[in-house]
Amino acid sequence: MNLNDFLTTKPRPLPVFVLADVSGSMRGTKIESLNAALREMVGAFRDLDTVRGEIQVGIITFGGTVQVCSILTPAAELSVPRLEASGSTPMGQALLMLTRFLEDENAVPTRAYTPTLVLVSDGLPTDLPEALADAAEKGEIRTEDYVEWAPLKTLRESKRGSKCSRLAIGIGDDADFGMLRAFVNTPGVPVIRADGARGIHRFFKWVTWSVTTRSVSRDPDQIIIAPIDDFDKSELIM
């Protein structure tokens, strides 16, 4: 008999990257709710028994600076870091760092399934070029303008980024839903709008359902998005 007959095939990685806004405006209930929701999501991933895709989680934050809080790590081994809120919102830098991770085969191996990208934000990026920043401040910027924003365009046109499942939540009235829509940029997949802790938790449960369903499906490479029936119409930005 061949040695391989005695070996158990290790599940292929199913990456989930969380890109989290931890700028100063996230202080208080928002950041506490985000911390709790992240712990719940990773806990649900950890409790899965039989999977074809091993869920691995990476966390990149942007608040003043961009930080890799957690490299891609199996959920069963991940100790979720506590996020603190401060500083500005360098989202463009965070998107570029995310793209570098996606395209780095040492970080995301070639055998990995299609990643899921999760963007959480409550405001405008502070590293927009001057013309876009002026338009955003005046409320005159369009989703189409953001689609051509260099960091987002680089992500969308990268080899892996173009294929990823992308989900996003805007927290509060100051969230930049045009930018979030440009990030998702997938017909039929809404941006979720949350006004408080309950909305943040429901969003992450939606993400959890989507990812766990993929992990046990016949083909985890096939993107699956959970039904949106549990959300009110006012919470869906299409």
Secondary structure, 3 states (H helix, E strand, C coil): CCHHHHCCCCCEEEEEEEEEECCHHHCCHHHHHHHHHHHHHHHHHHCCCCCCEEEEEEEEEECCCEEEEEEEEEHHHCCCCCCCCCCCCCHHHHHHHHHHHHHCCCCCCCCCCCCEEEEEECCCCCCCCHHHHHHHHCCCCCHHHHHCCHHHHHHHHCCCCCCCEEEEEEECCCCCHHHHHHHHCCCCCCEEEECCHHHHHHHHHHHHHHHHHHHCCCCCCCCCCCCCCCCCHHHEEC
